[in-house]
Amino acid sequence: MFDFTTSPVETKPDVFTLEALYPWLRSFPPKWEYPYSSAHSCACGLYLKAAGEEICGKARNEFEFGSESRRKVFADKPHTFGAAADRCRAAMEKVPA
């Protein structure tokens, strides 16, 4: 029986996954460039800001540098959203389910 006296728990999707990152990258025009060297305007910084996470600090370090495949999504050239989305998709295909 359902207990109506308790509030339902709101769950947020795990933003720290390639599966969450991929559609966000695809939402930008593919040829748009991002400056990788800028913490606030690089693709990683913009993504974390959009997800309501810290742009600098622990969240960014764990997200971008905690995984070689995620780091390569952002760091490898060319620095366009389309190329980053392609790298993200390729990384997802390599990760075992």
Z-matrix of the N, CA and C atoms (Angstrom, degrees):
N
C 1 1.448
C 2 1.527 1 108.59
N 3 1.313 2 116.28 1 140.93
C 4 1.456 3 121.90 2 -178.06
C 5 1.518 4 110.53 3 -80.75
N 6 1.312 5 116.78 4 134.71
C 7 1.457 6 122.57 5 178.12
C 8 1.525 7 108.66 6 -92.29
N 9 1.320 8 117.56 7 106.02
C 10 1.466 9 122.30 8 -177.25
C 11 1.524 10 112.85 9 -79.72
N 12 1.323 11 117.99 10 -1.44
C 13 1.460 12 119.82 11 -179.44
C 14 1.522 13 112.04 12 -86.50
N 15 1.311 14 117.55 13 -10.98
C 16 1.456 15 119.74 14 178.61
C 17 1.523 16 109.71 15 -105.11
N 18 1.292 17 115.18 16 148.67
C 19 1.463 18 120.16 17 178.72
C 20 1.523 19 109.23 18 -81.08
N 21 1.324 20 116.03 19 144.21
C 22 1.468 21 117.44 20 175.60
C 23 1.526 22 110.22 21 -67.00
N 24 1.281 23 115.96 22 147.94
C 25 1.456 24 121.32 23 179.28
C 26 1.522 25 108.22 24 -85.22
N 27 1.325 26 115.13 25 126.69
C 28 1.460 27 119.98 26 177.92
C 29 1.524 28 108.34 27 -86.60
N 30 1.300 29 116.24 28 125.18
C 31 1.458 30 119.61 29 178.86
C 32 1.516 31 109.27 30 -106.81
N 33 1.320 32 114.98 31 136.50
C 34 1.455 33 120.96 32 176.69
C 35 1.522 34 107.64 33 -99.10
N 36 1.326 35 117.28 34 142.98
C 37 1.463 36 118.38 35 175.52
C 38 1.523 37 109.65 36 -64.40
N 39 1.307 38 116.24 37 149.79
C 40 1.455 39 121.06 38 -179.93
C 41 1.521 40 109.22 39 -73.68
N 42 1.321 41 116.14 40 104.69
C 43 1.463 42 120.34 41 -177.80
C 44 1.520 43 111.93 42 -72.83
N 45 1.314 44 117.17 43 -13.83
C 46 1.463 45 121.30 44 -176.92
C 47 1.528 46 111.79 45 -91.14
N 48 1.317 47 115.89 46 42.00
C 49 1.461 48 120.32 47 177.70
C 50 1.527 49 109.04 48 -131.16
N 51 1.320 50 115.10 49 154.23
C 52 1.460 51 119.77 50 175.33
C 53 1.523 52 110.38 51 -64.61
N 54 1.335 53 116.76 52 -34.24
C 55 1.461 54 121.01 53 -179.67
C 56 1.527 55 112.14 54 -63.63
N 57 1.313 56 117.26 55 -32.10
C 58 1.465 57 120.84 56 176.21
C 59 1.530 58 111.06 57 -80.35
N 60 1.313 59 116.45 58 -34.79
C 61 1.461 60 121.25 59 -178.63
C 62 1.529 61 112.25 60 -69.44
N 63 1.320 62 117.23 61 -39.98
C 64 1.464 63 121.41 62 -172.87
C 65 1.538 64 113.73 63 -55.44
N 66 1.336 65 120.54 64 -52.51
C 67 1.476 66 118.23 65 -179.43
C 68 1.523 67 112.99 66 -64.31
N 69 1.322 68 116.49 67 -30.35
C 70 1.467 69 119.09 68 177.44
C 71 1.526 70 109.64 69 -65.59
N 72 1.329 71 117.59 70 -45.53
C 73 1.462 72 120.51 71 178.03
C 74 1.522 73 110.94 72 -60.43
N 75 1.325 74 117.24 73 -40.02
C 76 1.465 75 122.08 74 -178.45
C 77 1.531 76 112.33 75 -69.91
N 78 1.327 77 117.33 76 -14.56
C 79 1.470 78 119.80 77 -178.73
C 80 1.531 79 112.16 78 -76.72
N 81 1.327 80 117.62 79 -9.08
C 82 1.461 81 122.28 80 179.28
C 83 1.525 82 110.40 81 -100.08
N 84 1.329 83 116.81 82 153.22
C 85 1.463 84 118.84 83 172.79
C 86 1.534 85 109.37 84 -57.27
N 87 1.327 86 118.14 85 132.00
C 88 1.466 87 121.23 86 -174.09
C 89 1.521 88 115.17 87 -57.12
N 90 1.302 89 118.40 88 -30.98
C 91 1.461 90 120.67 89 -176.25
C 92 1.533 91 113.53 90 -88.12
N 93 1.329 92 117.19 91 -4.03
C 94 1.467 93 119.33 92 178.02
C 95 1.513 94 109.45 93 -63.99
N 96 1.319 95 115.58 94 133.16
C 97 1.453 96 121.70 95 179.46
C 98 1.522 97 110.61 96 -96.74
N 99 1.306 98 115.39 97 152.58
C 100 1.468 99 121.16 98 173.22
C 101 1.526 100 107.98 99 -129.44
N 102 1.345 101 117.16 100 146.95
C 103 1.461 102 120.35 101 178.89
C 104 1.527 103 109.57 102 -85.01
N 105 1.302 104 117.54 103 109.15
C 106 1.466 105 120.39 104 -176.54
C 107 1.520 106 112.49 105 -61.93
N 108 1.306 107 118.46 106 -31.60
C 109 1.470 108 121.13 107 -174.15
C 110 1.526 109 114.11 108 -79.98
N 111 1.319 110 119.09 109 -1.77
C 112 1.460 111 121.85 110 -179.57
C 113 1.523 112 110.35 111 -105.39
N 114 1.326 113 116.53 112 115.95
C 115 1.469 114 120.39 113 -176.90
C 116 1.528 115 112.71 114 -60.35
N 117 1.327 116 117.31 115 -31.57
C 118 1.460 117 119.85 116 -175.10
C 119 1.524 118 113.81 117 -90.42
N 120 1.322 119 118.10 118 -23.85
C 121 1.465 120 118.51 119 -177.18
C 122 1.523 121 113.44 120 -119.68
N 123 1.328 122 117.48 121 6.05
C 124 1.468 123 118.88 122 173.80
C 125 1.533 124 107.95 123 -76.42
N 126 1.302 125 116.70 124 167.89
C 127 1.467 126 120.42 125 -177.19
C 128 1.526 127 111.46 126 -60.01
N 129 1.319 128 117.55 127 -41.16
C 130 1.467 129 119.90 128 -179.91
C 131 1.528 130 111.08 129 -63.69
N 132 1.324 131 116.80 130 -47.32
C 133 1.463 132 120.44 131 179.65
C 134 1.514 133 112.32 132 -61.43
N 135 1.323 134 116.96 133 -43.57
C 136 1.468 135 120.61 134 178.41
C 137 1.526 136 111.53 135 -63.95
N 138 1.337 137 115.98 136 -40.12
C 139 1.467 138 120.23 137 179.79
C 140 1.528 139 110.93 138 -64.45
N 141 1.322 140 116.88 139 -47.69
C 142 1.460 141 119.52 140 -179.66
C 143 1.518 142 111.40 141 -63.83
N 144 1.329 143 117.18 142 -38.86
C 145 1.469 144 120.42 143 177.40
C 146 1.525 145 110.05 144 -62.29
N 147 1.328 146 117.27 145 -44.86
C 148 1.471 147 121.22 146 179.24
C 149 1.523 148 111.39 147 -62.75
N 150 1.335 149 116.56 148 -29.92
C 151 1.466 150 121.16 149 -179.33
C 152 1.530 151 112.13 150 -87.08
N 153 1.329 152 116.58 151 -1.15
C 154 1.460 153 120.18 152 179.02
C 155 1.520 154 113.68 153 79.37
N 156 1.318 155 116.78 154 21.56
C 157 1.466 156 121.91 155 179.90
C 158 1.521 157 110.15 156 -103.72
N 159 1.331 158 115.48 157 170.94
C 160 1.462 159 121.25 158 177.20
C 161 1.526 160 110.08 159 -64.48
N 162 1.301 161 116.24 160 136.35
C 163 1.461 162 119.47 161 176.83
C 164 1.522 163 109.62 162 -78.89
N 165 1.304 164 116.52 163 -41.42
C 166 1.467 165 120.88 164 178.52
C 167 1.518 166 107.61 165 -115.72
N 168 1.279 167 115.97 166 157.44
C 169 1.452 168 119.69 167 175.59
C 170 1.510 169 113.21 168 104.24
N 171 1.315 170 115.11 169 -153.11
C 172 1.459 171 122.05 170 -170.53
C 173 1.527 172 112.81 171 -59.94
N 174 1.320 173 118.39 172 -45.54
C 175 1.467 174 120.54 173 -177.54
C 176 1.519 175 110.76 174 -59.93
N 177 1.306 176 117.15 175 -45.61
C 178 1.466 177 120.55 176 -179.96
C 179 1.522 178 110.90 177 -65.23
N 180 1.328 179 116.46 178 -46.67
C 181 1.458 180 119.30 179 -179.35
C 182 1.517 181 111.71 180 -60.37
N 183 1.321 182 117.11 181 -44.37
C 184 1.458 183 120.13 182 179.68
C 185 1.522 184 111.24 183 -66.91
N 186 1.327 185 116.72 184 -38.33
C 187 1.463 186 119.12 185 -177.61
C 188 1.515 187 111.47 186 -73.02
N 189 1.327 188 116.66 187 -53.49
C 190 1.464 189 119.12 188 -174.61
C 191 1.520 190 112.55 189 -77.53
N 192 1.310 191 117.31 190 -43.10
C 193 1.457 192 119.51 191 -171.78
C 194 1.526 193 112.99 192 -102.15
N 195 1.326 194 117.76 193 -5.90
C 196 1.454 195 121.15 194 178.43
C 197 1.518 196 112.71 195 -76.01
N 198 1.305 197 116.74 196 -9.61
C 199 1.454 198 121.20 197 -178.41
C 200 1.522 199 108.54 198 -144.33
N 201 1.318 200 116.18 199 128.12
C 202 1.464 201 120.32 200 178.93
C 203 1.522 202 111.06 201 -60.63
N 204 1.336 203 117.84 202 -39.49
C 205 1.467 204 119.79 203 -178.23
C 206 1.521 205 111.55 204 -67.38
N 207 1.338 206 117.94 205 -38.68
C 208 1.469 207 119.76 206 177.73
C 209 1.520 208 110.47 207 -69.01
N 210 1.328 209 117.78 208 -40.55
C 211 1.462 210 120.16 209 179.52
C 212 1.520 211 110.12 210 -60.37
N 213 1.324 212 116.68 211 -42.24
C 214 1.457 213 120.68 212 -178.99
C 215 1.530 214 111.49 213 -67.00
N 216 1.329 215 118.00 214 -31.44
C 217 1.471 216 120.62 215 177.35
C 218 1.519 217 109.49 216 -56.54
N 219 1.317 218 116.87 217 -44.06
C 220 1.455 219 121.25 218 -176.59
C 221 1.524 220 112.96 219 -86.28
N 222 1.340 221 117.88 220 -40.07
C 223 1.463 222 121.74 221 -168.61
C 224 1.521 223 114.28 222 -83.63
N 225 1.309 224 117.67 223 -34.72
C 226 1.463 225 118.94 224 -176.12
C 227 1.524 226 110.69 225 -66.31
N 228 1.325 227 114.64 226 151.98
C 229 1.467 228 120.61 227 179.68
C 230 1.516 229 109.26 228 -94.73
N 231 1.294 230 118.25 229 153.66
C 232 1.468 231 128.07 230 3.58
C 233 1.529 232 111.22 231 -77.78
N 234 1.308 233 115.83 232 153.42
C 235 1.456 234 122.09 233 -179.74
C 236 1.526 235 110.09 234 -89.66
N 237 1.318 236 115.65 235 65.50
C 238 1.469 237 121.91 236 173.89
C 239 1.521 238 107.69 237 -121.01
N 240 1.321 239 115.48 238 155.11
C 241 1.462 240 119.36 239 -179.03
C 242 1.528 241 111.61 240 -65.21
N 243 1.320 242 117.08 241 -34.88
C 244 1.461 243 119.76 242 178.32
C 245 1.515 244 112.02 243 -65.58
N 246 1.333 245 117.24 244 -44.13
C 247 1.460 246 121.00 245 178.51
C 248 1.528 247 110.61 246 -66.16
N 249 1.331 248 117.36 247 -39.42
C 250 1.468 249 120.72 248 177.76
C 251 1.526 250 110.30 249 -64.05
N 252 1.335 251 117.22 250 -39.95
C 253 1.469 252 120.43 251 177.29
C 254 1.524 253 110.54 252 -63.50
N 255 1.320 254 117.26 253 -40.84
C 256 1.467 255 120.77 254 177.33
C 257 1.523 256 111.32 255 -62.53
N 258 1.330 257 116.63 256 -42.12
C 259 1.469 258 120.01 257 178.82
C 260 1.526 259 110.52 258 -67.34
N 261 1.325 260 116.84 259 -37.03
C 262 1.467 261 121.23 260 178.21
C 263 1.524 262 109.86 261 -63.65
N 264 1.326 263 117.09 262 -46.61
C 265 1.473 264 121.18 263 179.07
C 266 1.527 265 110.49 264 -60.53
N 267 1.323 266 117.05 265 -43.95
C 268 1.465 267 120.77 266 178.69
C 269 1.528 268 111.18 267 -62.31
N 270 1.325 269 116.97 268 -40.34
C 271 1.462 270 120.64 269 178.49
C 272 1.525 271 111.08 270 -66.00
N 273 1.325 272 117.64 271 -38.32
C 274 1.467 273 120.80 272 178.11
C 275 1.523 274 110.86 273 -63.41
N 276 1.319 275 116.57 274 -36.32
C 277 1.456 276 120.16 275 -179.35
C 278 1.532 277 112.29 276 -69.89
N 279 1.326 278 117.09 277 -24.18
C 280 1.463 279 121.52 278 179.53
C 281 1.522 280 112.79 279 -85.58
N 282 1.331 281 116.91 280 -20.20
C 283 1.473 282 120.66 281 -175.98
C 284 1.525 283 108.69 282 -82.54
N 285 1.340 284 118.02 283 125.32
C 286 1.464 285 119.58 284 178.00
C 287 1.527 286 110.86 285 -67.28
N 288 1.306 287 115.59 286 142.34
C 289 1.480 288 120.38 287 -178.30
C 290 1.503 289 111.70 288 -75.05
